[in-house]
Amino acid sequence: MNAVTPVPLPAVSVIMPVLDEERHLRDSVRHILEQDYPGELEVVIALGPSADRTDAIAAELVAEDPRVRTVPNPTGRTPAALNAAIKASRHPVVVRVDGHGMLSPDYIATAVRLLEETGAANVGGLMHAEGENDWERAVAAAMTSKIGVGNAAFHTGGAAAPADTVYLGVFRREVLERQGGYNVEFVRAQDWELNHRIREAGHLIWFSPELRVSYRPRPSVGTLARQYRDYGRWRRVVTRYHRGSVNLRYLAAPAALLANAAGIVVGAALTPWALAVPAAYVVGITAGSLPAGRGLPVGARLRVPLALATMHMCWGFGFLTSPRSLARRVIAGRRPAVTDPARPAPADV
């Protein structure tokens, strides 16, 4: 009996958009290089104009391992970094990893298997937030709870299924290149926009809880506030770019912000009874923080309500103040989906 020759695993390119990541970059790259994956692997780091030791750390990583390379990203913008790294890489499977993301040991092997099993163009999984101090642990708890982020599967989990978008992503290069990569106008939400085009072209996006990336939350109230303000701002751009994408989950934070602001103004100017609205919100997030913070140290549990309020209010503020001019510029640069002639017409997920 003739022995069956095993099919070689596809070579993999890991692309990393990096800016001011001195705290986590080395660990993030280590988690990539130590993957339990026997196929060929390369790491391409796109370096923005960092103000810390990120460039020096990246140079050390290049000197230590021939699988690591860097390319410049003068703009510092994430989609431009991703496109530069895609252009500089060469393998048929492309894995996106951020500079503060830590891949689970079998992440790449599992993703390659899922691409084969599902036929998907892009697969992704859980954004598993993990903190290193009380504040970050509180933020991690808020980011993985339904009271914090609603029912987003890549935050809170769920069954494997087709999805509109996924966290980070593991792509087939041919699909990425056919779509022209990321739209550089989307400073945030570029994943959503690219996955939207991929689905319009008739391809499948697949979520699986088997895939997990440990994510390091922002280290202070101010940085978390800016992060969620930008999330809200760009989510409003997405709703204007694609009218069918808005849902009640996206409107919850803006509604809470408006209700709280109205309650405070009316309570101060007319009747103290109106203060019941912001009071009810405080009670609600405090009660919701109890299950979210279960098992955490006391210091972290006490900070969960602040993390929740920061996320809700700043996301809502960004959504409500997002300028129409930003959406108009993005819409003007809209990229049509490029359909593979060999594929059937696209279907809604």
N, C-alpha and C positions, 0 to 999 in steps of 0.2 A: 504494500500500500504506500502510495506516495505521500510524503508529508505535505501539509498545507502551509504554504508560505504566508506568514502574517502580513497583513496590509500595513505599511508604515503609517504612523500618525502624522497628520499635517504639521508643518512647521508653524510657529506662532510668533507674531510680533505684538509686544506690549507697548502701548503708547501712553505717555504720561505728560499732561499739561501741568507745569510746575511754576509757582510764584510764591516766594516767601514761605518755604516749607522746610526750613532748617530743623525744625523740631521733629518732624516725622519722616522726612525723605529717606534716610538711610534704612529705617525699619521697613518702610513700604517696599523699597527695592529688594531688601532681603527676603521679604515674603514672596516676591516674584521669583527670584533666583532659586529659592529652595522649594519650588513647586514639585509635587510628585507627578511629573509629566516627562516621559522618556523621549518625546519629540524635540526637535530643534527649537531654540528659544532665543529671541533678541529683545532688548529693552531700549526704546528710543525716548529720551527725555527732552521735551521742548521747554527751554528755559526762558522765562520772562525776565524783565528787569527787576530782580529781587533786591530788597534793601537789607537782607540779612546774609547769612553764610550759605545760602542754598547753592550758589554757583560753585563754591569751593568744595562742598560736600559732593556735588555731582561730578566734579573733576576727579575726586578721590575714588568714586565708584567706577568711573571709566578706567582709571589706572589699575583698579583691583580686579576687574573682570572684563574680558574682551567681548562679552555679550551685551555690554552697556555702551550706548552712544548718546551724544547730545546734539540737538539742533537749536538754533536761536529762534526766539519768538519776540521780536522787538516791541510788538504792540502790547504784550502782556495779557491779551485777551484769550480766553479759553478756546473758542472755536478756531481761531487762527493757530494756536498751539497744536491743537488736534490735527488740523490739516497739514501743518508742517511735519508733524511726526508720521502721519500716514504716508506722505510723499517720500520721506526718508527711509521708511521701513519697506520690507520686501516679501513677507510671508503671506500665505493665503488666509490665515485666520488672524484677526486683529482684535486685541483685548484692550479696552480702555481701563486705566487705573489712575486715580488721582493721587497726589502726593501725600495725602493723609488717609489713604485707604490701605487696609491690610487684607490681602487675599487669604482665604482659608487654604490649607495645604493641597486640597484636591480640586481647587476652583477651575483651573484651566482644563484638567482632564475631564471633569464633569461637563464643562461648557462645550468642549469639542464633541463629547458623546451626545449631548442634547442637540447640537446642531445637526448631527447625523440622524438621530432618531426622529426629530420633528420636522426636518427640512426647513427650519426657520432661517431667516436672514440675520437675525440678531436674537441672542438670549441673554437674560439677566436675572438677578435674584434679589436677595435681601440686603438692604443697607442697615447693617447691624451696628448701631451706635454704641460705643464703649468709652467711658470717661476714665481719666487717670487721677482726678481729684474730686472733691465733693461737688463743685459747680458742674464740671463736665459730666459727672454721673447723673446729676439732676437733669441736665439737658438731654442726655442719652435716654433717660426714662421718659421724658416728655416727647422725644422724637420717635419713640417706639410705642406710644400709646394712642388709642383712638381719640381720646380727648385732646391730644396734642396735634395730630395730623389727619384725623378722620379715618377713612377706610382704605388708605393707599396701601396696596398689597406689599410694595417693596419696603415699606416702613414696618408694617404690623404683621405681615405674613399672610398666607393663604395657599390655596391649592394651585398646582401647576396648571397653566391655562394660557391661551392667547391673550395678549395685552396691547394697549395702545402705545405704551412706552415702558421702558425698564431702566433700572439704575445702572449707570455706566454702560455696560453692554459688551458682548463678544460677537463680532461681526464676521461675515464672509467678505473678504476683500473685494471680490468682484462686484458685490452689491454696493459697497461704499464708493468704489471708484465710478460705477455707473451713475450714481446719484450726485457725484461731484463733491463728496465729503460734506462737511458741516457748513451751514450758512453763517458767514462771519458777522452778519448783522445781529444775530441772536447772542448777545453777550451772556445772557442767562437763558435757560430753557432750550438750549441748542439740541439737547437730546430729544426732547419732544418733537421739535420741528423736523429733525432728520428722520426719526421713526415715523412721523406722519407721512413724509414723502415715500419712505420704504413701503409702508402699507398701501399707499395710493398706487404704487407700482405693482401691487399684487403679491407682495411677500408677507411672510408671517413674522410677527414679533412674539417671543415666547417668554413668559415668566415662570421661574421654577424656584421653590424654596430650598432646593438642593444647593443653590449657589448663594454664597454668603461672603460679604465684604465687611470687615470691621472698619468702622468709620470713627475718627476722632473728632468730637464736637468742638465748636469754637470755645476759646478759653476764657471769655469774659462776657458780661452782659452787653457791652458796647458792640463787640464783634458779632455776637448772636443777633443783636438788633439790626445791624447793617445787613447781615446775611438774609434775614427774613423780610426786611424791607425790600431788598432786591428781588427775592423770590416773588413777593406780591406784585411788585412793579412789572416783572416780566410775565407773570401769569396773566395780568391784564392785557399785555401785548398779545399773548397767545389767544385770548378770547376775542380780541379784535381781528386777529389774523385768521382765525378759524372759528366762526360764530357757533358752530355746533359743539365746541369743546367745553363750554361753561356748564357747571353743575352746581348743586346746592352746597357741596363741600367747599367750593371756591368762594361762595358768597357768605359763609358762616363768619369768618373773621372780620370782613368789612362791616357786616351787620352788627356784630358785637361791639366793634369800635364806635360806630355811629350811635348805638343805643347807650353805651356807657358815657360818651361825650354829651349826648342830649340829657341824660339823667343828671350829670354833674352841673351842666349849665342851668337847666330848669330848677334843679334843687337849690342852687345858689341864688337864683333870681326870683323864683316864684314860690315854690313849696318844697320843703324838705322831704316830702313823700317821694319825690322823683329820685332821690338818692337810693331808693330801694333797688333801682335797676343796677347801678354799679355794685351795690352791696350784694345783690343776688349773684352777680358774675364772680365776685371774690369768693363767696361761699361755694359756688359751683366748681371753680377750679381748685379750691382747697380740698373739697370732697373728692374730686377726681384725681387729685395728686396722691391720695392714700393708696389706691390699688396700683397706680403707676409707679410709686416709689417703694413698693413692698420689697423687703429684703435689703434695702440700701442702708448705709450708715445714717445716723440721725442727722448729721450735718447736711447730707445730700437730700434727704427727705424734706427737710425744711426749705430747701431751695427749689424744689420742683414747682410750687405755685408761681414763683417769680419767673422761672424758665417758661412755663406755659403762657403766662401773661405777656412776656416779651415776644414770644413767637406769634401769638394771636394778634396783638395790637400792632406790631411792626409789619406783619404780613398784610393786615387790613389797611394800614396807612399806605404802604407801597401800592397796593391794588387801587385804592381810591385816588391817589395823587399821580398815578402813572400818566404821563402826558400823551395826548393823541398824536403829537408830532413824532414820538418815538415809534408808535405803531405804524404811522404812515410811511416812515423811512423803511421800516422792516418789510411792510407790504410791497413797497416799490421795488425792493430787492428780492421779491418772491422767486423761488426756484421751482419750476414744475417738476413733478415726479417723472423719472425716465423709466418707461416700462420695457422690460425684456420682451422682445417679440415672441419668444418661445413660451412665454407664460400666459395663462388665461387672464381674462379681465379681473381687476381687483374686486375683492368683496369686503364688506365691512366686518370688523372683528366683533 
